[in-house]
């Protein structure tokens, strides 16, 4: 008679358990939204909403440049660029995007620069606050968002934006954005 084991193995190897755990974690994380340009408190980003906010044109002079952590970010970038623009009748706060994606623009901008921009706002945003779609400085127009208002750095690849808009130390493979 053959020597048969009297007990069947009931335990699962540690390597198998670790593999199953890693697969489950990967599946759970893959279901997270990309968070590119979500509005303030909105579950869906502006770029994915059917009704887009109106884009308006403005011009003025740069009064202040602030590079700081975004207080209301929903994206993967933490640090954003805000510019205070003095217009004939008021000062507006213009959010340009994440500093890591705007290196070329940041090399050129200074206070007292005359600028023009196309921007939009949602009802949830504070008064006199806009998100820039384009920003023109010294004859160069930086296309920060496409016609669907999706950030260029969230699209990936160079598609007509200013050089280096889609790269930088904080770039996350074309996903996410600091929208505010």
QUIQUI-V18038 format. One record per pair of residues at least 4 apart in sequence whose ideal C-beta (glycine too) atoms are under 6 Angstrom apart, sorted by the first residue. I is the first residue (numbers start at 0). J is the second residue. If there is no record, write none. Layout:
BEGIN
I:J, I:J
END
This chain:
BEGIN
11:15, 11:16, 33:174, 34:73, 34:74, 34:175, 35:44, 35:150, 35:153, 35:175, 35:176, 36:44, 36:45, 36:46, 36:150, 36:176, 36:178, 37:41, 37:44, 37:73, 38:45, 38:121, 38:123, 39:71, 39:123, 40:123, 43:47, 43:48, 45:148, 46:147, 46:148, 46:149, 51:148, 52:119, 52:121, 54:117, 54:119, 54:132, 56:117, 57:116, 58:115, 59:84, 59:85, 59:86, 60:85, 60:113, 61:82, 61:110, 61:112, 61:114, 62:83, 62:85, 63:83, 64:82, 65:81, 66:80, 66:98, 68:77, 68:78, 69:79, 69:177, 69:179, 71:179, 72:177, 74:175, 74:176, 74:177, 74:178, 75:171, 75:175, 76:97, 76:169, 76:177, 78:98, 79:97, 79:177, 80:95, 80:98, 80:101, 81:92, 81:94, 82:93, 83:90, 83:92, 84:91, 84:93, 85:90, 89:127, 91:127, 91:129, 92:128, 93:129, 93:131, 94:130, 94:179, 95:101, 95:131, 95:134, 96:100, 96:101, 96:143, 97:177, 99:167, 99:168, 99:169, 100:152, 100:164, 100:167, 101:105, 102:163, 103:161, 103:162, 103:163, 104:141, 107:136, 108:112, 108:136, 112:136, 114:136, 115:135, 116:131, 116:134, 117:132, 117:133, 118:129, 118:130, 118:131, 119:130, 120:124, 120:129, 124:128, 131:143, 132:144, 133:140, 133:142, 134:141, 135:140, 141:161, 142:159, 142:160, 143:151, 144:148, 144:150, 145:149, 149:153, 150:176, 151:160, 151:164, 152:164, 152:165, 153:176, 155:165, 155:173, 160:164, 166:170, 171:175
END
